[in-house]
């Protein structure tokens, strides 16, 4: 045992730990990539042969039995999984061909537009991304997504955010691809061109607060407290890069105190994000107040290394035209979104649930039966 452990040794241990963890992650990715490549090749073999036409519905059952007999130690050769392998290959194969053809056709075209297109395709590292995420994620995507383009969106988000399969399912059910970048903003007028679209893509409309349990009548402070109590889930809903700074953050202007509902810092965008919550419908005056808060954060909290603060107002409902008018002549970058509480049970299922009266009636019947037996 070392009696004295100096700071150099401690730092060395920390470095070693990080290197070992990185090696473990690389090894896990390598193993996963090999498995996905195996399933891709299996799918390609199955799709390119005509045995399925010859054997009919019994083909996958026979193939499963034969592969299990030859490789009993390897899992993943069930009938269902082999069908998924074929679907997996066919689902993405057309896009692979298109990408390869584009690069091949345009590789030696020196025009600026064509060269940029080739660069865009090559920079996406399509094959690598396809083989990074786990098989369970792929099964979810090929069964839930209508197009490969939609699936690519979620593959990129999964890699970027480290989503588990459960989180991926939640994002699919919330239809993230349709809500991201849909908030009403004035970013095109208040931010540089290279920032405007990038920042807009960090906001959504609507946000889904299905993880909250609130009564039908609630106030802003209850909504705010519920979101803070579920901050980890709220951060997932906000998206990658958001760091929570605080709630009811006090700022003082002319000896008067004002309180920001929620304050975040976006690490990737290097800017503060002021979030104001409204339990009711959007009103034009809300935008002016948010503009004031963003100005105050810019003047009092923003550092030289920080980019301009943005403001986001999240309300129950909004009229899009009124929202656009409200932002027109404001000079701070602001966005307006709505939120929804997702329905956990479908509407047609609710009618089958027993009412309180029905439950009480059943309890009375059980109680009467019990009294009869005791007598």
C-alpha positions in Angstrom: 0.0 0.0 0.0 1.2 3.5 -0.8 1.1 5.5 2.4 1.0 8.8 0.5 -0.8 9.1 -2.8 0.2 12.4 -4.5 -1.9 14.2 -7.1 0.1 12.9 -10.0 -0.7 9.3 -9.1 -4.4 10.2 -8.7 -4.5 11.9 -12.1 -2.7 8.9 -13.6 -5.4 6.5 -12.2 -8.1 8.7 -13.6 -6.4 8.6 -17.0 -6.0 4.9 -16.8 -9.7 4.5 -15.9 -10.8 6.6 -18.9 -8.6 4.6 -21.3 -9.9 1.3 -20.0 -13.5 2.5 -20.3 -12.8 3.8 -23.8 -11.3 0.4 -24.7 -14.4 -1.4 -23.3 -16.7 0.8 -25.3 -14.7 0.3 -28.5 -14.7 -3.5 -27.9 -18.5 -3.4 -27.3 -19.0 -1.4 -30.5 -16.8 -3.8 -32.4 -18.7 -6.8 -31.2 -22.0 -5.1 -32.0 -20.8 -4.1 -35.4 -19.8 -7.6 -36.2 -23.2 -8.9 -35.2 -25.0 -6.3 -37.3 -22.8 -7.1 -40.3 -23.6 -10.8 -39.8 -27.4 -10.0 -39.8 -26.9 -7.7 -42.9 -25.1 -10.5 -44.8 -27.7 -13.0 -43.7 -30.5 -10.7 -44.9 -28.7 -10.2 -48.2 -28.2 -14.0 -48.7 -31.9 -14.7 -47.9 -33.2 -11.9 -50.2 -31.0 -12.8 -53.1 -31.8 -16.5 -53.2 -35.0 -18.1 -54.4 -35.3 -20.8 -51.8 -38.1 -18.9 -50.1 -40.2 -19.2 -53.2 -39.4 -22.9 -53.5 -40.0 -23.8 -49.8 -42.9 -21.4 -49.2 -44.0 -20.6 -45.7 -41.8 -23.4 -44.2 -38.5 -21.9 -45.5 -37.7 -19.8 -42.4 -38.5 -22.7 -40.1 -36.2 -25.0 -42.0 -33.4 -22.4 -42.2 -33.7 -21.7 -38.5 -33.5 -25.4 -37.6 -30.4 -25.9 -39.9 -28.5 -22.9 -38.6 -29.2 -23.8 -34.9 -28.0 -27.3 -35.5 -24.8 -26.1 -37.1 -24.2 -23.2 -34.6 -25.9 -24.1 -31.3 -23.8 -21.6 -29.4 -24.9 -18.7 -31.4 -28.2 -17.0 -30.6 -30.3 -15.0 -33.2 -31.2 -17.7 -35.6 -34.9 -18.0 -34.7 -37.5 -17.8 -37.4 -38.6 -14.3 -36.4 -35.1 -13.0 -36.2 -34.2 -14.4 -39.6 -37.2 -12.6 -41.1 -36.0 -9.4 -39.4 -32.6 -9.9 -41.1 -34.2 -10.0 -44.5 -36.4 -7.0 -43.7 -33.3 -5.1 -42.3 -31.3 -5.6 -45.5 -34.2 -4.8 -47.9 -35.2 -1.7 -45.8 -31.8 -0.1 -46.1 -30.3 -1.7 -49.3 -31.9 0.8 -51.8 -30.4 3.7 -49.9 -26.9 2.0 -49.9 -27.1 1.6 -53.6 -28.2 5.2 -54.2 -25.4 6.6 -52.0 -22.7 4.4 -53.7 -24.0 5.4 -57.1 -24.0 9.1 -56.3 -20.4 9.0 -55.0 -19.3 6.9 -58.1 -21.0 9.2 -60.6 -19.9 12.5 -59.1 -16.5 11.6 -57.7 -14.6 13.1 -60.5 -16.9 16.0 -61.3 -15.1 19.1 -60.1 -18.1 21.4 -60.0 -18.5 22.9 -56.5 -22.1 21.6 -56.0 -21.3 18.0 -57.0 -18.2 17.9 -54.9 -20.2 19.2 -51.9 -22.8 16.5 -52.5 -20.1 13.8 -52.5 -18.6 15.2 -49.3 -22.0 15.2 -47.6 -22.6 11.6 -48.4 -19.1 10.5 -47.4 -19.1 12.5 -44.2 -22.3 10.8 -43.0 -20.3 7.5 -42.7 -23.6 5.7 -43.5 -22.3 2.2 -43.2 -20.5 2.9 -39.9 -23.6 4.5 -38.4 -25.8 1.6 -39.5 -23.6 -0.9 -37.7 -23.1 1.1 -34.5 -26.5 0.9 -32.9 -27.7 -2.4 -31.3 -29.9 -4.9 -33.1 -32.9 -4.3 -30.8 -32.8 -0.6 -32.0 -32.8 -1.8 -35.6 -35.8 -4.1 -35.1 -37.7 -1.2 -33.6 -36.8 1.1 -36.5 -37.6 -1.3 -39.3 -41.0 -2.2 -37.7 -41.9 1.4 -36.7 -40.5 3.6 -39.5 -42.2 4.0 -42.9 -39.1 5.0 -44.8 -35.3 4.6 -44.5 -35.0 8.4 -44.4 -37.1 8.5 -41.3 -35.0 5.6 -39.8 -31.7 7.5 -40.6 -33.0 10.5 -38.6 -33.5 8.3 -35.5 -30.2 6.5 -36.0 -28.4 9.8 -36.0 -30.3 10.9 -32.9 -29.7 7.6 -31.1 -25.9 7.9 -31.7 -25.8 11.6 -30.8 -27.8 11.2 -27.6 -27.0 7.6 -26.5 -30.7 6.6 -26.5 -31.7 3.3 -25.0 -34.3 1.3 -26.9 -37.0 2.5 -24.5 -36.1 6.2 -25.1 -36.1 5.5 -28.8 -39.6 4.0 -28.6 -40.8 7.1 -26.8 -39.3 9.4 -29.4 -40.9 7.4 -32.2 -44.3 7.5 -30.5 -43.9 11.2 -29.9 -43.1 11.6 -33.7 -39.9 13.6 -33.0 -39.1 13.8 -36.7 -42.2 15.9 -37.2 -41.8 18.1 -34.2 -38.1 19.0 -34.2 -37.4 22.4 -35.7 -41.1 23.2 -35.9 -41.2 25.9 -33.1 -42.3 29.4 -34.3 -39.1 31.6 -34.0 -37.6 34.8 -35.2 -34.1 33.2 -35.5 -33.7 34.1 -39.1 -33.9 37.8 -38.3 -32.0 37.8 -34.9 -29.2 35.2 -35.4 -26.4 34.9 -38.0 -27.3 32.7 -41.0 -25.0 29.9 -39.9 -26.6 29.8 -36.5 -30.2 30.3 -37.3 -31.1 26.8 -38.6 -28.8 25.0 -36.2 -30.4 26.7 -33.2 -33.9 26.2 -34.6 -33.3 22.4 -34.9 -32.7 22.3 -31.1 -36.3 23.3 -30.4 -39.5 21.3 -31.0 -43.2 21.8 -31.3 -44.9 20.2 -29.4 -43.1 19.0 -26.4 -44.6 15.9 -24.8 -44.9 15.8 -21.0 -46.4 12.4 -20.7 -44.1 11.6 -17.7 -46.0 14.2 -15.6 -48.9 13.4 -13.3 -50.9 16.6 -12.8 -54.6 17.2 -12.0 -56.9 18.7 -14.6 -56.5 22.1 -13.1 -52.9 23.1 -12.5 -50.9 26.3 -12.3 -47.6 27.3 -13.9 -45.7 26.8 -10.7 -47.1 23.2 -10.4 -46.1 22.5 -14.0 -42.6 23.9 -13.3 -42.1 21.9 -10.1 -43.3 18.7 -11.8 -40.8 19.3 -14.6 -37.9 19.9 -12.2 -38.9 16.9 -10.1 -38.6 14.9 -13.4 -35.6 16.8 -14.6 -33.8 13.8 -16.1 -36.9 12.9 -18.3 -37.4 16.6 -19.1 -33.8 16.9 -20.3 -34.3 13.8 -22.6 -37.4 15.5 -24.0 -35.5 18.8 -24.6 -32.8 17.0 -26.4 -29.0 16.7 -26.5 -26.8 19.4 -25.0 -29.1 21.0 -22.4 -27.7 21.4 -18.9 -30.1 22.5 -16.1 -29.0 25.7 -14.3 -32.0 26.4 -12.0 -35.6 27.2 -11.5 -37.0 30.6 -10.4 -33.6 32.1 -11.1 -33.6 35.6 -9.7 -32.4 38.6 -11.7 -32.4 42.2 -10.4 -33.1 45.1 -12.7 -33.4 48.7 -11.2 -33.6 47.2 -7.6 -36.5 45.0 -8.6 -36.4 41.3 -8.5 -37.6 39.1 -11.4 -37.7 35.3 -11.5 -37.0 33.2 -14.6 -39.1 29.9 -14.6 -36.3 27.7 -15.9 -32.8 28.4 -17.0 -30.6 26.0 -19.0 -27.3 26.2 -20.7 -26.8 24.5 -24.1 -23.3 23.1 -24.0 -22.9 22.5 -27.8 -24.4 25.8 -28.8 -22.6 27.6 -25.9 -25.5 29.8 -25.0 -28.1 30.2 -22.2 -31.6 29.1 -22.8 -34.4 30.9 -20.9 -37.6 28.8 -20.7 -40.9 30.3 -19.6 -43.9 28.0 -19.0 -47.6 28.9 -19.4 -50.4 26.6 -18.3 -52.9 28.4 -20.6 -53.0 29.7 -24.2 -50.4 32.0 -25.7 -50.9 35.7 -25.3 -48.9 38.4 -27.2 -47.6 40.0 -23.9 -45.8 36.8 -23.0 -43.3 37.4 -25.8 -42.4 40.8 -24.4 -41.7 39.4 -21.0 -39.6 36.6 -22.4 -37.6 39.2 -24.5 -37.0 41.1 -21.2 -35.6 38.0 -19.5 -33.3 37.1 -22.4 -32.0 40.7 -22.4 -31.3 40.5 -18.6 -29.5 37.2 -18.9 -27.4 38.6 -21.8 -26.4 41.7 -19.8 -25.9 40.0 -16.4 -24.9 36.4 -16.9 -23.6 35.9 -20.4 -19.8 35.6 -20.6 -17.6 36.7 -23.5 -17.3 33.1 -24.7 -21.0 32.6 -24.7 -23.2 33.1 -27.8 -26.4 35.1 -27.6 -29.0 33.9 -25.2 -32.2 32.4 -26.7 -35.7 32.3 -25.1 -38.3 29.6 -25.4 -41.9 30.0 -24.3 -43.8 26.7 -23.9 -47.6 27.1 -23.5 -50.6 24.8 -23.6 -51.9 26.1 -27.0 -51.0 28.8 -29.4 -52.4 30.6 -32.5 -49.6 30.4 -35.0 -50.4 33.7 -36.6 -50.6 35.6 -33.3 -47.4 34.0 -32.3 -45.6 35.1 -35.5 -46.9 38.6 -35.1 -45.7 38.8 -31.5 -42.1 38.0 -32.5 -41.9 40.2 -35.6 -40.4 43.3 -34.1 -38.6 41.8 -31.1 -34.8 41.8 -31.5 -33.8 38.9 -29.2 -33.9 35.3 -30.5 -37.1 33.8 -29.3 -39.2 30.7 -30.0 -42.7 29.7 -29.1 -43.8 26.0 -28.7 -46.7 24.1 -27.2 -46.8 21.1 -25.0 -49.0 18.0 -24.7 -49.7 15.3 -22.2 -49.8 12.2 -24.3 -52.7 9.9 -23.8 -51.5 6.7 -22.2 -54.8 4.9 -23.0 -56.5 5.1 -26.3 -59.9 6.9 -26.3 -61.9 3.9 -27.3 -60.4 2.0 -24.4 -61.6 4.4 -21.8 -65.2 3.4 -22.2 -64.3 -0.2 -21.1 -62.9 1.0 -17.8 -65.2 0.6 -14.8 -66.6 3.8 -13.2 -66.2 4.4 -9.5 -69.9 3.5 -9.0 -69.4 0.2 -10.7 -66.4 -0.6 -8.5 -68.3 0.3 -5.4 -71.2 -1.9 -6.5 -68.9 -4.9 -7.0 -67.3 -4.3 -3.6 -70.8 -4.3 -2.0 -71.7 -7.6 -3.7 -68.4 -9.2 -2.4 -69.1 -7.8 1.1 -72.6 -9.2 1.1 -71.4 -12.7 0.0 -68.8 -12.6 2.8 -71.5 -11.7 5.4 -73.7 -14.6 4.2 -70.8 -17.1 4.5 -70.0 -15.8 8.0 -73.6 -16.1 9.1 
